[in-house]
Amino acid sequence: MDKKKALGICTGVSRIQACFRGHRSRNILITHALSGKMVCPFIATNNVTSKAMVKLVGEIGPTSIILDLGCGDGTLLVESIRQMQEIDNEDNGREIIGIELDKLLAKTAIRRLNQELNMNKKKVKNITIVEGDIMDNIVLIQKADIIFLFLVPSFQKVLAPILKQKCKPNVTIIVHQYPLPGWNESIKEEVPHHLLNKEYSKDRVSYIYKYIL
């Protein structure tokens, strides 16, 4: 990728990040863009939407493996634990995996998940947060039963054919805001933002999509 173009992309990303994360360093995004890799800003999923996304999954089975591609601060994974039913330890094969490029966010996700697990020890067997690039950890897609996505459209366009090729049969994919291009969703829901804040207009919504391969 041309250096000027890469820096232009990252400047825009950095401006978005600055609004949400107090002007923390965006060096990792610049490094990635300069090397031709995809970059995506972190924008936290609000509590109402995260609850709706996990609810859309349906029942989380005793051996389900949940993967969040770009898990950020771990909000969706924490909510997944909260909505799980407790099961006996010998039957518990549940695993939670998050991939996050940003070291600070990855550490936050680990801390939050460990805190949640301490309160819900009978819900999950293993928790793993991989600090790295989604594209360098594609192998993890092959083991997942449930996948969460909230990425920019250009990134999802790249991931869409990979998901079709790598996912196991009957995997459930829940996507926030931007549908997977060329895919037909099983369910599309609107999440009104006024449920989060009564001052928001009722016309202000998030969109979530459910796909089953």
C-alpha positions as a Python dict, from the first residue, in 0.01 Angstrom:
ca = {
    (1, 'M'): (0, 0, 0),
    (2, 'D'): (120, 352, -81),
    (3, 'K'): (255, 520, 234),
    (4, 'K'): (54, 840, 183),
    (5, 'K'): (-268, 641, 133),
    (6, 'A'): (-198, 426, 437),
    (7, 'L'): (-133, 726, 656),
    (8, 'G'): (-451, 886, 524),
    (9, 'I'): (-652, 579, 625),
    (10, 'C'): (-494, 571, 967),
    (11, 'T'): (-544, 942, 1025),
    (12, 'G'): (-916, 894, 978),
    (13, 'V'): (-915, 587, 1200),
    (14, 'S'): (-712, 771, 1462),
    (15, 'R'): (-957, 1059, 1469),
    (16, 'I'): (-1242, 819, 1534),
    (17, 'Q'): (-1036, 646, 1800),
    (18, 'A'): (-951, 975, 1968),
    (19, 'C'): (-1319, 1043, 2028),
    (20, 'F'): (-1367, 715, 2206),
    (21, 'R'): (-1034, 638, 2370),
    (22, 'G'): (-875, 959, 2492),
    (23, 'H'): (-608, 1004, 2220),
    (24, 'R'): (-420, 681, 2292),
    (25, 'S'): (-142, 589, 2050),
    (26, 'R'): (-255, 446, 1717),
    (27, 'N'): (91, 324, 1615),
    (28, 'I'): (-28, -32, 1570),
    (29, 'L'): (-291, 80, 1317),
    (30, 'I'): (-38, 286, 1123),
    (31, 'T'): (209, -4, 1118),
    (32, 'H'): (-59, -239, 992),
    (33, 'A'): (-184, -3, 722),
    (34, 'L'): (168, 64, 598),
    (35, 'S'): (223, -309, 558),
    (36, 'G'): (-97, -344, 356),
    (37, 'K'): (-304, -505, 634),
    (38, 'M'): (-664, -424, 722),
    (39, 'V'): (-733, -184, 1009),
    (40, 'C'): (-1051, -119, 1201),
    (41, 'P'): (-1129, 137, 1474),
    (42, 'F'): (-1267, 34, 1811),
    (43, 'I'): (-1618, 158, 1879),
    (44, 'A'): (-1775, -2, 2183),
    (45, 'T'): (-2099, -195, 2140),
    (46, 'N'): (-2356, -51, 2380),
    (47, 'N'): (-2517, -269, 2646),
    (48, 'V'): (-2859, -287, 2481),
    (49, 'T'): (-2715, -399, 2148),
    (50, 'S'): (-2473, -649, 2303),
    (51, 'K'): (-2759, -811, 2497),
    (52, 'A'): (-2970, -828, 2180),
    (53, 'M'): (-2682, -983, 1982),
    (54, 'V'): (-2623, -1260, 2235),
    (55, 'K'): (-2998, -1322, 2270),
    (56, 'L'): (-3018, -1360, 1891),
    (57, 'V'): (-2776, -1654, 1913),
    (58, 'G'): (-3032, -1860, 2103),
    (59, 'E'): (-2927, -2130, 2347),
    (60, 'I'): (-2552, -2164, 2398),
    (61, 'G'): (-2480, -2536, 2416),
    (62, 'P'): (-2257, -2713, 2671),
    (63, 'T'): (-1974, -2757, 2419),
    (64, 'S'): (-2016, -2434, 2221),
    (65, 'I'): (-1706, -2242, 2114),
    (66, 'I'): (-1766, -1867, 2085),
    (67, 'L'): (-1532, -1651, 1876),
    (68, 'D'): (-1534, -1269, 1863),
    (69, 'L'): (-1334, -1138, 1567),
    (70, 'G'): (-1209, -804, 1695),
    (71, 'C'): (-1332, -842, 2053),
    (72, 'G'): (-1229, -496, 2174),
    (73, 'D'): (-1281, -468, 2549),
    (74, 'G'): (-1465, -803, 2565),
    (75, 'T'): (-1819, -666, 2599),
    (76, 'L'): (-1988, -930, 2380),
    (77, 'L'): (-1797, -1216, 2537),
    (78, 'V'): (-1882, -1098, 2889),
    (79, 'E'): (-2248, -1073, 2790),
    (80, 'S'): (-2230, -1424, 2643),
    (81, 'I'): (-2120, -1560, 2982),
    (82, 'R'): (-2399, -1373, 3158),
    (83, 'Q'): (-2665, -1526, 2932),
    (84, 'M'): (-2533, -1884, 2958),
    (85, 'Q'): (-2693, -2150, 3174),
    (86, 'E'): (-2474, -2310, 3440),
    (87, 'I'): (-2376, -2672, 3374),
    (88, 'D'): (-2186, -2941, 3561),
    (89, 'N'): (-1809, -2920, 3522),
    (90, 'E'): (-1773, -3267, 3367),
    (91, 'D'): (-2014, -3169, 3087),
    (92, 'N'): (-1868, -2824, 3032),
    (93, 'G'): (-1675, -2793, 2709),
    (94, 'R'): (-1759, -2429, 2643),
    (95, 'E'): (-1478, -2208, 2522),
    (96, 'I'): (-1460, -1833, 2467),
    (97, 'I'): (-1205, -1688, 2226),
    (98, 'G'): (-1144, -1327, 2133),
    (99, 'I'): (-899, -1183, 1881),
    (100, 'E'): (-785, -825, 1939),
    (101, 'L'): (-500, -633, 1778),
    (102, 'D'): (-479, -357, 2039),
    (103, 'K'): (-274, -460, 2345),
    (104, 'L'): (-460, -230, 2585),
    (105, 'L'): (-799, -355, 2472),
    (106, 'A'): (-683, -718, 2487),
    (107, 'K'): (-569, -669, 2848),
    (108, 'T'): (-902, -506, 2935),
    (109, 'A'): (-1092, -797, 2779),
    (110, 'I'): (-888, -1052, 2977),
    (111, 'R'): (-947, -865, 3303),
    (112, 'R'): (-1322, -831, 3246),
    (113, 'L'): (-1365, -1194, 3141),
    (114, 'N'): (-1169, -1325, 3439),
    (115, 'Q'): (-1383, -1115, 3672),
    (116, 'E'): (-1700, -1252, 3512),
    (117, 'L'): (-1570, -1608, 3525),
    (118, 'N'): (-1494, -1576, 3898),
    (119, 'M'): (-1863, -1505, 3951),
    (120, 'N'): (-1982, -1773, 3706),
    (121, 'K'): (-1739, -2063, 3740),
    (122, 'K'): (-1989, -2322, 3613),
    (123, 'K'): (-2051, -2152, 3279),
    (124, 'V'): (-1725, -2165, 3081),
    (125, 'K'): (-1434, -2406, 3074),
    (126, 'N'): (-1171, -2203, 2887),
    (127, 'I'): (-1117, -1835, 2802),
    (128, 'T'): (-855, -1721, 2552),
    (129, 'I'): (-781, -1371, 2423),
    (130, 'V'): (-540, -1370, 2130),
    (131, 'E'): (-350, -1046, 2092),
    (132, 'G'): (-299, -1022, 1719),
    (133, 'D'): (-439, -972, 1370),
    (134, 'I'): (-763, -1146, 1271),
    (135, 'M'): (-611, -1240, 934),
    (136, 'D'): (-319, -1411, 1108),
    (137, 'N'): (-557, -1624, 1317),
    (138, 'I'): (-802, -1748, 1054),
    (139, 'V'): (-750, -2106, 1179),
    (140, 'L'): (-963, -2019, 1483),
    (141, 'I'): (-1267, -1970, 1259),
    (142, 'Q'): (-1268, -2341, 1182),
    (143, 'K'): (-1339, -2441, 1543),
    (144, 'A'): (-1606, -2184, 1627),
    (145, 'D'): (-1976, -2263, 1669),
    (146, 'I'): (-2075, -1899, 1725),
    (147, 'I'): (-1899, -1598, 1573),
    (148, 'F'): (-1948, -1228, 1651),
    (149, 'L'): (-1852, -950, 1408),
    (150, 'F'): (-1853, -571, 1431),
    (151, 'L'): (-1605, -448, 1171),
    (152, 'V'): (-1596, -186, 899),
    (153, 'P'): (-1764, -290, 569),
    (154, 'S'): (-1433, -311, 378),
    (155, 'F'): (-1296, -559, 633),
    (156, 'Q'): (-1616, -766, 631),
    (157, 'K'): (-1602, -779, 251),
    (158, 'V'): (-1261, -946, 281),
    (159, 'L'): (-1377, -1181, 557),
    (160, 'A'): (-1705, -1291, 395),
    (161, 'P'): (-1559, -1545, 147),
    (162, 'I'): (-1313, -1669, 412),
    (163, 'L'): (-1599, -1737, 651),
    (164, 'K'): (-1787, -1934, 384),
    (165, 'Q'): (-1477, -2140, 313),
    (166, 'K'): (-1351, -2198, 668),
    (167, 'C'): (-1657, -2216, 894),
    (168, 'K'): (-1789, -2551, 1013),
    (169, 'P'): (-2146, -2650, 912),
    (170, 'N'): (-2433, -2487, 1104),
    (171, 'V'): (-2216, -2216, 1254),
    (172, 'T'): (-2409, -1911, 1380),
    (173, 'I'): (-2270, -1569, 1286),
    (174, 'I'): (-2404, -1253, 1450),
    (175, 'V'): (-2308, -925, 1286),
    (176, 'H'): (-2354, -573, 1421),
    (177, 'Q'): (-2452, -284, 1195),
    (178, 'Y'): (-2305, -386, 857),
    (179, 'P'): (-2443, -698, 681),
    (180, 'L'): (-2207, -945, 519),
    (181, 'P'): (-2200, -857, 147),
    (182, 'G'): (-2371, -1109, -79),
    (183, 'W'): (-2515, -1309, 211),
    (184, 'N'): (-2882, -1364, 297),
    (185, 'E'): (-2942, -1324, 667),
    (186, 'S'): (-3173, -1558, 856),
    (187, 'I'): (-3286, -1275, 1083),
    (188, 'K'): (-3245, -897, 1080),
    (189, 'E'): (-3338, -695, 1388),
    (190, 'E'): (-3346, -327, 1477),
    (191, 'V'): (-3224, -226, 1822),
    (192, 'P'): (-3371, 116, 1919),
    (193, 'H'): (-3117, 337, 2094),
    (194, 'H'): (-3384, 505, 2306),
    (195, 'L'): (-3386, 185, 2513),
    (196, 'L'): (-3033, 284, 2612),
    (197, 'N'): (-3100, 655, 2655),
    (198, 'K'): (-3450, 806, 2656),
    (199, 'E'): (-3310, 1127, 2510),
    (200, 'Y'): (-3225, 950, 2184),
    (201, 'S'): (-3471, 965, 1897),
    (202, 'K'): (-3678, 651, 1838),
    (203, 'D'): (-3552, 663, 1479),
    (204, 'R'): (-3195, 604, 1597),
    (205, 'V'): (-3128, 230, 1575),
    (206, 'S'): (-2857, -31, 1544),
    (207, 'Y'): (-2898, -325, 1309),
    (208, 'I'): (-2800, -680, 1393),
    (209, 'Y'): (-2797, -976, 1156),
    (210, 'K'): (-2801, -1350, 1212),
    (211, 'Y'): (-2654, -1593, 959),
    (212, 'I'): (-2650, -1972, 978),
    (213, 'L'): (-2418, -2157, 739),
}
